[in-house]
Amino acid sequence: MIFKNCTLIMEDRLIPGASLAAEDGIISRICTKDRESGGIDLQGMYLAPGFVDIHCHGSGAHWFFDEPAQAAAWHLNAGTTSLLCSLWRNAGTYSFEKAFRNIRAAMGPDSCIRGIHMEGPYLDPSLGSEGGSPWPIDQEEYTRLLEAGSDLIRQWTFDPAQPGAEDFAAAVQRAGIVLAVCYSKATPELLEKYLNYGLRVGSHMLCGTGEPAPRFAGTREPGSDQFVLFDDRMTAEVIADSLGGHVRPYYLKLIYKCKGPDRIALVSDCCAGGDTAGSDVNIINGELYGSRLTLSVAIRNMQKHTGAGLVELIRMASATPAKTVGLYDRRGSIAPGKAADLVILDQDLQVRGVVLGGKLVRKDF
């Protein structure tokens, strides 16, 4: 399949008037001057790498733990060609092992599911981790979960301040899984130690994060947010909703200034149930509970709030998250030899087409 008369959004630049060919689901060649005959005329629109969402619980109507195919199809239609199914504590109540089986069955050449992100269950309950109930780190439990899902789990968010965290982190590292921190009051000094265990991600910055109690009244101690902002090895997940509900616009600017597009992964944190209150956030029982975002909407919100450039916006939604969870060898950028997972965008960054494995699965032009 050939896509011509487009502007390619590469990882570091735009290439106007270009074309791209895909064979057997793989990008076979890129022509910087469009001389291709036949193929699909993109009418000058943008052709970008498909979006990569590494923190996504559902689709508004469906949770990934019980209806992964339906949830994945909704995100694919919006340009997300790779995602991790995020499993929260509600998935554990449902049964993590059953969720693993459901997700594994939904994966395949026509699916955008690339694995699982475990958000917990080992988190600080005082920071909003569902109901305020402790879920202690249990070696027998996490050993069982790793045996059942280590081929699927690519990222695991936990609280390093919990008892048993170091043994847990060592087991997760041996399984080749990236560690992330959130819902934690850990100090930067403690977090520094966990870099040796593969800690590389701050899950949804400035939302569900915490800090130690201050030593002196009227002062603040640095916590995981400050650690992620400071350390160049850490990637910051960001939920850029239209209201600034998860992260206020000023903070989005601060994160962008501190981390830049190579260390920011835009995520949807999309959930199911609740009400949007006319926005792209998700409300359950009057409380903020994830979002109804797709990455296509998050990109436009991030542009509005920070003024980031087009190449940088797409990098935060593709290459950076792909690199963070080990998907970059095949996905996250446009290059010969990589999967032909692509998204077609108009000048307003609205999704007009989606390509998965070289197949045009959505066409709106």
BAMI-530325 format. One record per residue (C-alpha): residue number from 1; residue in three letters; x, y, z. Coordinates in nm, 3 decimals, m for minus. Layout:
<atoms>
+-----+--------+---------+---------+---------+
| num | residu |      px |      py |      pz |
+-----+--------+---------+---------+---------+
| NUM |    ALA |       X |       Y |       Z |
...
+-----+--------+---------+---------+---------+
</atoms>
This chain:
<atoms>
+-----+--------+---------+---------+---------+
| num | residu |      px |      py |      pz |
+-----+--------+---------+---------+---------+
|   1 |    MET |   0.000 |   0.000 |   0.000 |
|   2 |    ILE |   0.126 |   0.347 |  m0.089 |
|   3 |    PHE |   0.036 |   0.672 |   0.088 |
|   4 |    LYS |   0.131 |   0.978 |  m0.113 |
|   5 |    ASN |   0.101 |   1.357 |  m0.119 |
|   6 |    CYS |   0.146 |   1.394 |   0.255 |
|   7 |    THR |   0.368 |   1.558 |   0.516 |
|   8 |    LEU |   0.549 |   1.292 |   0.713 |
|   9 |    ILE |   0.591 |   1.362 |   1.084 |
|  10 |    MET |   0.927 |   1.208 |   1.161 |
|  11 |    GLU |   1.080 |   1.186 |   1.507 |
|  12 |    ASP |   1.286 |   1.503 |   1.453 |
|  13 |    ARG |   1.139 |   1.687 |   1.154 |
|  14 |    LEU |   0.859 |   1.729 |   0.902 |
|  15 |    ILE |   0.896 |   1.606 |   0.543 |
|  16 |    PRO |   0.639 |   1.776 |   0.318 |
|  17 |    GLY |   0.543 |   1.640 |  m0.022 |
|  18 |    ALA |   0.647 |   1.287 |   0.068 |
|  19 |    SER |   0.516 |   0.935 |   0.024 |
|  20 |    LEU |   0.540 |   0.608 |   0.215 |
|  21 |    ALA |   0.505 |   0.249 |   0.101 |
|  22 |    ALA |   0.413 |  m0.050 |   0.318 |
|  23 |    GLU |   0.445 |  m0.418 |   0.231 |
|  24 |    ASP |   0.332 |  m0.710 |   0.444 |
|  25 |    GLY |   0.252 |  m0.475 |   0.731 |
|  26 |    ILE |   0.598 |  m0.317 |   0.735 |
|  27 |    ILE |   0.715 |   0.023 |   0.614 |
|  28 |    SER |   0.922 |  m0.062 |   0.307 |
|  29 |    ARG |   1.033 |   0.278 |   0.180 |
|  30 |    ILE |   0.998 |   0.652 |   0.224 |
|  31 |    CYS |   1.022 |   0.894 |  m0.068 |
|  32 |    THR |   1.102 |   1.248 |   0.032 |
|  33 |    LYS |   0.986 |   1.370 |  m0.307 |
|  34 |    ASP |   0.654 |   1.222 |  m0.405 |
|  35 |    ARG |   0.694 |   1.042 |  m0.738 |
|  36 |    GLU |   0.472 |   0.744 |  m0.660 |
|  37 |    SER |   0.198 |   0.640 |  m0.898 |
|  38 |    GLY |  m0.124 |   0.490 |  m0.768 |
|  39 |    GLY |  m0.183 |   0.452 |  m0.399 |
|  40 |    ILE |  m0.387 |   0.665 |  m0.161 |
|  41 |    ASP |  m0.370 |   1.042 |  m0.200 |
|  42 |    LEU |  m0.360 |   1.202 |   0.145 |
|  43 |    GLN |  m0.432 |   1.547 |   0.000 |
|  44 |    GLY |  m0.149 |   1.718 |   0.185 |
|  45 |    MET |  m0.249 |   1.589 |   0.527 |
|  46 |    TYR |  m0.004 |   1.470 |   0.792 |
|  47 |    LEU |   0.107 |   1.108 |   0.818 |
|  48 |    ALA |   0.233 |   1.034 |   1.169 |
|  49 |    PRO |   0.338 |   0.726 |   1.362 |
|  50 |    GLY |   0.046 |   0.562 |   1.539 |
|  51 |    PHE |   0.003 |   0.675 |   1.898 |
|  52 |    VAL |   0.131 |   0.463 |   2.187 |
|  53 |    ASP |  m0.071 |   0.479 |   2.510 |
|  54 |    ILE |   0.107 |   0.311 |   2.803 |
|  55 |    HIS |  m0.156 |   0.396 |   3.069 |
|  56 |    CYS |  m0.513 |   0.319 |   2.966 |
|  57 |    HIS |  m0.783 |   0.139 |   3.170 |
|  58 |    GLY |  m1.076 |   0.137 |   2.930 |
|  59 |    SER |  m1.277 |   0.323 |   2.670 |
|  60 |    GLY |  m1.549 |   0.505 |   2.860 |
|  61 |    ALA |  m1.792 |   0.220 |   2.803 |
|  62 |    HIS |  m1.566 |  m0.083 |   2.856 |
|  63 |    TRP |  m1.291 |  m0.180 |   3.102 |
|  64 |    PHE |  m0.988 |  m0.360 |   2.965 |
|  65 |    PHE |  m0.998 |  m0.624 |   3.234 |
|  66 |    ASP |  m1.327 |  m0.773 |   3.114 |
|  67 |    GLU |  m1.392 |  m0.637 |   2.762 |
|  68 |    PRO |  m1.048 |  m0.568 |   2.612 |
|  69 |    ALA |  m1.140 |  m0.608 |   2.245 |
|  70 |    GLN |  m1.417 |  m0.350 |   2.264 |
|  71 |    ALA |  m1.204 |  m0.103 |   2.459 |
|  72 |    ALA |  m0.908 |  m0.142 |   2.223 |
|  73 |    ALA |  m1.121 |  m0.088 |   1.912 |
|  74 |    TRP |  m1.240 |   0.249 |   2.047 |
|  75 |    HIS |  m0.885 |   0.372 |   2.096 |
|  76 |    LEU |  m0.765 |   0.232 |   1.763 |
|  77 |    ASN |  m1.033 |   0.432 |   1.584 |
|  78 |    ALA |  m0.884 |   0.745 |   1.745 |
|  79 |    GLY |  m0.529 |   0.674 |   1.623 |
|  80 |    THR |  m0.382 |   0.470 |   1.910 |
|  81 |    THR |  m0.219 |   0.177 |   1.734 |
|  82 |    SER |  m0.036 |   0.045 |   2.041 |
|  83 |    LEU |  m0.148 |   0.044 |   2.402 |
|  84 |    LEU |  m0.095 |  m0.121 |   2.736 |
|  85 |    CYS |  m0.407 |  m0.234 |   2.919 |
|  86 |    SER |  m0.377 |  m0.077 |   3.265 |
|  87 |    LEU |  m0.510 |  m0.292 |   3.547 |
|  88 |    TRP |  m0.620 |  m0.106 |   3.859 |
|  89 |    ARG |  m0.743 |  m0.247 |   4.188 |
|  90 |    ASN |  m1.088 |  m0.307 |   4.043 |
|  91 |    ALA |  m0.925 |  m0.557 |   3.805 |
|  92 |    GLY |  m0.778 |  m0.735 |   4.107 |
|  93 |    THR |  m1.119 |  m0.759 |   4.268 |
|  94 |    TYR |  m1.243 |  m0.902 |   3.938 |
|  95 |    SER |  m0.934 |  m1.132 |   3.923 |
|  96 |    PHE |  m0.600 |  m1.029 |   3.775 |
|  97 |    GLU |  m0.547 |  m1.377 |   3.633 |
|  98 |    LYS |  m0.882 |  m1.372 |   3.457 |
|  99 |    ALA |  m0.799 |  m1.026 |   3.319 |
| 100 |    PHE |  m0.468 |  m1.163 |   3.186 |
| 101 |    ARG |  m0.656 |  m1.440 |   3.004 |
| 102 |    ASN |  m0.909 |  m1.197 |   2.857 |
| 103 |    ILE |  m0.638 |  m0.960 |   2.734 |
| 104 |    ARG |  m0.422 |  m1.237 |   2.591 |
| 105 |    ALA |  m0.722 |  m1.369 |   2.395 |
| 106 |    ALA |  m0.791 |  m1.021 |   2.253 |
| 107 |    MET |  m0.438 |  m0.970 |   2.120 |
| 108 |    GLY |  m0.352 |  m1.041 |   1.757 |
| 109 |    PRO |  m0.268 |  m0.880 |   1.423 |
| 110 |    ASP |  m0.592 |  m0.682 |   1.418 |
| 111 |    SER |  m0.553 |  m0.552 |   1.773 |
| 112 |    CYS |  m0.361 |  m0.254 |   1.910 |
| 113 |    ILE |  m0.301 |  m0.425 |   2.247 |
| 114 |    ARG |   0.071 |  m0.474 |   2.315 |
| 115 |    GLY |   0.066 |  m0.580 |   2.677 |
| 116 |    ILE |  m0.032 |  m0.482 |   3.029 |
| 117 |    HIS |   0.049 |  m0.205 |   3.273 |
| 118 |    MET |  m0.010 |  m0.300 |   3.635 |
| 119 |    GLU |  m0.113 |   0.012 |   3.826 |
| 120 |    GLY |  m0.077 |  m0.134 |   4.170 |
| 121 |    PRO |  m0.219 |  m0.293 |   4.366 |
| 122 |    TYR |   0.070 |  m0.203 |   4.601 |
| 123 |    LEU |  m0.001 |   0.169 |   4.650 |
| 124 |    ASP |  m0.049 |   0.416 |   4.934 |
| 125 |    PRO |  m0.425 |   0.408 |   5.010 |
| 126 |    SER |  m0.422 |   0.760 |   5.158 |
| 127 |    LEU |  m0.352 |   0.908 |   4.813 |
| 128 |    GLY |  m0.670 |   0.794 |   4.643 |
| 129 |    SER |  m0.599 |   0.431 |   4.563 |
| 130 |    GLU |  m0.964 |   0.322 |   4.558 |
| 131 |    GLY |  m1.149 |   0.322 |   4.883 |
| 132 |    GLY |  m0.852 |   0.395 |   5.105 |
| 133 |    SER |  m0.798 |   0.025 |   5.177 |
| 134 |    PRO |  m0.442 |  m0.105 |   5.220 |
| 135 |    TRP |  m0.323 |  m0.377 |   4.983 |
| 136 |    PRO |   0.008 |  m0.495 |   5.131 |
| 137 |    ILE |   0.286 |  m0.631 |   4.913 |
| 138 |    ASP |   0.251 |  m1.008 |   4.922 |
| 139 |    GLN |   0.535 |  m1.218 |   4.783 |
| 140 |    GLU |   0.316 |  m1.519 |   4.715 |
| 141 |    GLU |   0.067 |  m1.301 |   4.530 |
| 142 |    TYR |   0.313 |  m1.112 |   4.309 |
| 143 |    THR |   0.506 |  m1.431 |   4.234 |
| 144 |    ARG |   0.183 |  m1.587 |   4.114 |
| 145 |    LEU |   0.098 |  m1.281 |   3.904 |
| 146 |    LEU |   0.442 |  m1.271 |   3.746 |
| 147 |    GLU |   0.415 |  m1.639 |   3.656 |
| 148 |    ALA |   0.073 |  m1.581 |   3.502 |
| 149 |    GLY |   0.145 |  m1.256 |   3.321 |
| 150 |    SER |   0.516 |  m1.184 |   3.284 |
| 151 |    ASP |   0.486 |  m1.231 |   2.906 |
| 152 |    LEU |   0.227 |  m0.951 |   2.902 |
| 153 |    ILE |   0.330 |  m0.706 |   3.175 |
| 154 |    ARG |   0.559 |  m0.429 |   3.047 |
| 155 |    GLN |   0.522 |  m0.173 |   3.327 |
| 156 |    TRP |   0.431 |  m0.197 |   3.695 |
| 157 |    THR |   0.343 |   0.105 |   3.911 |
| 158 |    PHE |   0.404 |   0.064 |   4.284 |
| 159 |    ASP |   0.483 |   0.249 |   4.607 |
| 160 |    PRO |   0.850 |   0.201 |   4.702 |
| 161 |    ALA |   0.774 |   0.303 |   5.061 |
| 162 |    GLN |   0.565 |  m0.010 |   5.125 |
| 163 |    PRO |   0.712 |  m0.295 |   5.335 |
| 164 |    GLY |   0.853 |  m0.562 |   5.105 |
| 165 |    ALA |   0.902 |  m0.320 |   4.815 |
| 166 |    GLU |   1.267 |  m0.403 |   4.753 |
| 167 |    ASP |   1.211 |  m0.778 |   4.709 |
| 168 |    PHE |   0.912 |  m0.701 |   4.489 |
| 169 |    ALA |   1.115 |  m0.461 |   4.273 |
| 170 |    ALA |   1.393 |  m0.718 |   4.233 |
| 171 |    ALA |   1.143 |  m0.980 |   4.115 |
| 172 |    VAL |   0.985 |  m0.738 |   3.868 |
| 173 |    GLN |   1.328 |  m0.639 |   3.735 |
| 174 |    ARG |   1.422 |  m1.005 |   3.681 |
| 175 |    ALA |   1.106 |  m1.038 |   3.471 |
| 176 |    GLY |   1.223 |  m0.750 |   3.249 |
| 177 |    ILE |   0.941 |  m0.517 |   3.352 |
| 178 |    VAL |   0.979 |  m0.138 |   3.383 |
| 179 |    LEU |   0.898 |   0.004 |   3.726 |
| 180 |    ALA |   0.691 |   0.319 |   3.777 |
| 181 |    VAL |   0.611 |   0.519 |   4.091 |
| 182 |    CYS |   0.282 |   0.679 |   4.196 |
| 183 |    TYR |   0.050 |   0.693 |   4.500 |
| 184 |    SER |   0.360 |   0.714 |   4.714 |
| 185 |    LYS |   0.515 |   0.940 |   4.978 |
| 186 |    ALA |   0.864 |   0.809 |   4.907 |
| 187 |    THR |   1.158 |   1.046 |   4.942 |
| 188 |    PRO |   1.390 |   1.120 |   4.650 |
| 189 |    GLU |   1.665 |   0.940 |   4.841 |
| 190 |    LEU |   1.457 |   0.622 |   4.850 |
| 191 |    LEU |   1.355 |   0.658 |   4.486 |
| 192 |    GLU |   1.720 |   0.701 |   4.389 |
| 193 |    LYS |   1.786 |   0.349 |   4.520 |
| 194 |    TYR |   1.511 |   0.205 |   4.302 |
| 195 |    LEU |   1.675 |   0.332 |   3.987 |
| 196 |    ASN |   1.898 |   0.027 |   4.029 |
| 197 |    TYR |   1.585 |  m0.190 |   4.003 |
| 198 |    GLY |   1.466 |  m0.034 |   3.679 |
| 199 |    LEU |   1.254 |   0.252 |   3.809 |
| 200 |    ARG |   1.213 |   0.477 |   3.506 |
| 201 |    VAL |   0.859 |   0.622 |   3.506 |
| 202 |    GLY |   0.654 |   0.865 |   3.711 |
| 203 |    SER |   0.294 |   0.753 |   3.658 |
| 204 |    HIS |   0.054 |   1.038 |   3.579 |
| 205 |    MET |   0.254 |   1.326 |   3.724 |
| 206 |    LEU |   0.092 |   1.556 |   3.981 |
| 207 |    CYS |  m0.213 |   1.333 |   4.007 |
| 208 |    GLY |  m0.231 |   1.070 |   4.279 |
| 209 |    THR |   0.124 |   1.153 |   4.380 |
| 210 |    GLY |   0.244 |   1.243 |   4.728 |
| 211 |    GLU |   0.533 |   1.365 |   4.936 |
| 212 |    PRO |   0.674 |   1.299 |   5.283 |
| 213 |    ALA |   0.543 |   1.489 |   5.584 |
| 214 |    PRO |   0.737 |   1.816 |   5.632 |
| 215 |    ARG |   1.000 |   1.845 |   5.902 |
| 216 |    PHE |   0.903 |   2.206 |   5.972 |
| 217 |    ALA |   0.559 |   2.364 |   5.966 |
| 218 |    GLY |   0.494 |   2.574 |   5.659 |
| 219 |    THR |   0.754 |   2.393 |   5.444 |
| 220 |    ARG |   0.728 |   2.114 |   5.187 |
| 221 |    GLU |   0.941 |   1.807 |   5.136 |
| 222 |    PRO |   1.030 |   1.685 |   4.786 |
| 223 |    GLY |   0.853 |   1.370 |   4.673 |
| 224 |    SER |   0.815 |   1.161 |   4.360 |
| 225 |    ASP |   0.702 |   1.450 |   4.137 |
| 226 |    GLN |   1.013 |   1.652 |   4.217 |
| 227 |    PHE |   1.231 |   1.345 |   4.174 |
| 228 |    VAL |   1.086 |   1.273 |   3.830 |
| 229 |    LEU |   1.123 |   1.636 |   3.723 |
| 230 |    PHE |   1.487 |   1.645 |   3.833 |
| 231 |    ASP |   1.624 |   1.307 |   3.724 |
| 232 |    ASP |   1.698 |   1.275 |   3.353 |
| 233 |    ARG |   1.653 |   0.899 |   3.365 |
| 234 |    MET |   1.286 |   0.932 |   3.458 |
| 235 |    THR |   1.001 |   0.967 |   3.208 |
| 236 |    ALA |   0.696 |   1.165 |   3.317 |
| 237 |    GLU |   0.352 |   1.037 |   3.226 |
| 238 |    VAL |   0.112 |   1.326 |   3.169 |
| 239 |    ILE |  m0.268 |   1.328 |   3.147 |
| 240 |    ALA |  m0.344 |   1.641 |   2.942 |
| 241 |    ASP |  m0.718 |   1.686 |   2.969 |
| 242 |    SER |  m0.900 |   1.993 |   2.841 |
| 243 |    LEU |  m0.998 |   2.120 |   3.188 |
| 244 |    GLY |  m0.654 |   2.086 |   3.341 |
| 245 |    GLY |  m0.832 |   1.862 |   3.590 |
| 246 |    HIS |  m0.553 |   1.607 |   3.628 |
| 247 |    VAL |  m0.266 |   1.849 |   3.571 |
| 248 |    ARG |  m0.322 |   2.224 |   3.580 |
| 249 |    PRO |  m0.207 |   2.406 |   3.263 |
| 250 |    TYR |   0.066 |   2.587 |   3.455 |
| 251 |    TYR |   0.204 |   2.252 |   3.570 |
| 252 |    LEU |   0.189 |   2.118 |   3.215 |
| 253 |    LYS |   0.413 |   2.406 |   3.112 |
| 254 |    LEU |   0.646 |   2.335 |   3.404 |
| 255 |    ILE |   0.673 |   1.964 |   3.321 |
| 256 |    TYR |   0.734 |   2.041 |   2.956 |
| 257 |    LYS |   1.007 |   2.291 |   3.043 |
| 258 |    CYS |   1.179 |   2.052 |   3.285 |
| 259 |    LYS |   1.148 |   1.725 |   3.091 |
| 260 |    GLY |   1.100 |   1.807 |   2.724 |
| 261 |    PRO |   0.943 |   1.576 |   2.463 |
| 262 |    ASP |   1.202 |   1.300 |   2.506 |
| 263 |    ARG |   1.101 |   1.242 |   2.868 |
| 264 |    ILE |   0.724 |   1.306 |   2.854 |
| 265 |    ALA |   0.479 |   1.029 |   2.765 |
| 266 |    LEU |   0.127 |   1.152 |   2.705 |
| 267 |    VAL |  m0.122 |   0.902 |   2.846 |
| 268 |    SER |  m0.499 |   0.886 |   2.848 |
| 269 |    ASP |  m0.567 |   0.713 |   3.183 |
| 270 |    CYS |  m0.903 |   0.648 |   3.016 |
| 271 |    CYS |  m1.154 |   0.468 |   3.237 |
| 272 |    ALA |  m1.512 |   0.342 |   3.212 |
| 273 |    GLY |  m1.835 |   0.430 |   3.387 |
| 274 |    GLY |  m1.910 |   0.760 |   3.554 |
| 275 |    ASP |  m1.989 |   1.086 |   3.382 |
| 276 |    THR |  m1.782 |   1.331 |   3.178 |
| 277 |    ALA |  m1.966 |   1.643 |   3.297 |
| 278 |    GLY |  m1.943 |   1.761 |   2.936 |
| 279 |    SER |  m1.565 |   1.729 |   2.918 |
| 280 |    ASP |  m1.295 |   1.467 |   2.857 |
| 281 |    VAL |  m1.246 |   1.391 |   3.227 |
| 282 |    ASN |  m1.427 |   1.108 |   3.407 |
| 283 |    ILE |  m1.631 |   1.167 |   3.721 |
| 284 |    ILE |  m1.750 |   0.892 |   3.958 |
| 285 |    ASN |  m1.936 |   0.981 |   4.280 |
| 286 |    GLY |  m1.834 |   1.343 |   4.236 |
| 287 |    GLU |  m1.463 |   1.260 |   4.224 |
| 288 |    LEU |  m1.211 |   1.273 |   3.941 |
| 289 |    TYR |  m1.163 |   0.914 |   3.823 |
| 290 |    GLY |  m0.938 |   0.897 |   3.521 |
| 291 |    SER |  m1.048 |   1.042 |   3.190 |
| 292 |    ARG |  m1.235 |   0.984 |   2.868 |
| 293 |    LEU |  m0.932 |   1.092 |   2.668 |
| 294 |    THR |  m0.779 |   0.941 |   2.361 |
| 295 |    LEU |  m0.423 |   1.040 |   2.278 |
| 296 |    SER |  m0.547 |   1.233 |   1.976 |
| 297 |    VAL |  m0.740 |   1.462 |   2.211 |
| 298 |    ALA |  m0.452 |   1.476 |   2.461 |
| 299 |    ILE |  m0.220 |   1.599 |   2.185 |
| 300 |    ARG |  m0.450 |   1.888 |   2.102 |
| 301 |    ASN |  m0.490 |   1.974 |   2.470 |
| 302 |    MET |  m0.113 |   1.967 |   2.522 |
| 303 |    GLN |  m0.068 |   2.197 |   2.224 |
| 304 |    LYS |  m0.326 |   2.439 |   2.363 |
| 305 |    HIS |  m0.183 |   2.444 |   2.716 |
| 306 |    THR |   0.191 |   2.448 |   2.635 |
| 307 |    GLY |   0.234 |   2.566 |   2.277 |
| 308 |    ALA |   0.456 |   2.265 |   2.201 |
| 309 |    GLY |   0.544 |   2.216 |   1.835 |
| 310 |    LEU |   0.391 |   1.949 |   1.612 |
| 311 |    VAL |   0.698 |   1.723 |   1.594 |
| 312 |    GLU |   0.737 |   1.741 |   1.971 |
| 313 |    LEU |   0.367 |   1.671 |   2.034 |
| 314 |    ILE |   0.372 |   1.359 |   1.821 |
| 315 |    ARG |   0.696 |   1.241 |   1.983 |
| 316 |    MET |   0.533 |   1.262 |   2.327 |
| 317 |    ALA |   0.250 |   1.040 |   2.200 |
| 318 |    SER |   0.458 |   0.790 |   2.004 |
| 319 |    ALA |   0.836 |   0.756 |   2.024 |
| 320 |    THR |   0.880 |   0.849 |   2.392 |
| 321 |    PRO |   0.619 |   0.609 |   2.533 |
| 322 |    ALA |   0.733 |   0.336 |   2.293 |
| 323 |    LYS |   1.091 |   0.371 |   2.415 |
| 324 |    THR |   0.977 |   0.376 |   2.778 |
| 325 |    VAL |   0.818 |   0.029 |   2.769 |
| 326 |    GLY |   1.038 |  m0.143 |   2.511 |
| 327 |    LEU |   0.820 |  m0.113 |   2.199 |
| 328 |    TYR |   1.043 |   0.120 |   2.001 |
| 329 |    ASP |   1.222 |  m0.149 |   1.801 |
| 330 |    ARG |   0.905 |  m0.196 |   1.594 |
| 331 |    ARG |   0.680 |   0.097 |   1.676 |
| 332 |    GLY |   0.668 |   0.464 |   1.774 |
| 333 |    SER |   0.829 |   0.626 |   1.471 |
| 334 |    ILE |   0.825 |   0.620 |   1.093 |
| 335 |    ALA |   1.120 |   0.427 |   0.952 |
| 336 |    PRO |   1.173 |   0.145 |   0.699 |
| 337 |    GLY |   1.151 |  m0.191 |   0.873 |
| 338 |    LYS |   0.907 |  m0.075 |   1.139 |
| 339 |    ALA |   0.544 |  m0.177 |   1.161 |
| 340 |    ALA |   0.319 |   0.026 |   0.932 |
| 341 |    ASP |   0.110 |   0.157 |   1.222 |
| 342 |    LEU |   0.017 |   0.509 |   1.120 |
| 343 |    VAL |  m0.232 |   0.788 |   1.177 |
| 344 |    ILE |  m0.354 |   1.044 |   0.923 |
| 345 |    LEU |  m0.416 |   1.391 |   1.066 |
| 346 |    ASP |  m0.559 |   1.705 |   0.910 |
| 347 |    GLN |  m0.428 |   2.056 |   0.973 |
| 348 |    ASP |  m0.631 |   2.080 |   1.295 |
| 349 |    LEU |  m0.477 |   1.752 |   1.420 |
| 350 |    GLN |  m0.808 |   1.572 |   1.387 |
| 351 |    VAL |  m0.776 |   1.202 |   1.304 |
| 352 |    ARG |  m0.886 |   1.134 |   0.948 |
| 353 |    GLY |  m0.744 |   0.787 |   0.899 |
| 354 |    VAL |  m0.577 |   0.502 |   1.085 |
| 355 |    VAL |  m0.342 |   0.235 |   0.950 |
| 356 |    LEU |  m0.269 |  m0.081 |   1.149 |
| 357 |    GLY |  m0.017 |  m0.329 |   1.013 |
| 358 |    GLY |  m0.036 |  m0.166 |   0.671 |
| 359 |    LYS |  m0.417 |  m0.192 |   0.656 |
| 360 |    LEU |  m0.633 |   0.120 |   0.640 |
| 361 |    VAL |  m0.879 |   0.053 |   0.923 |
| 362 |    ARG |  m1.033 |   0.401 |   0.926 |
| 363 |    LYS |  m1.072 |   0.643 |   0.634 |
| 364 |    ASP |  m1.251 |   0.974 |   0.673 |
| 365 |    PHE |  m1.139 |   1.182 |   0.372 |
+-----+--------+---------+---------+---------+
</atoms>
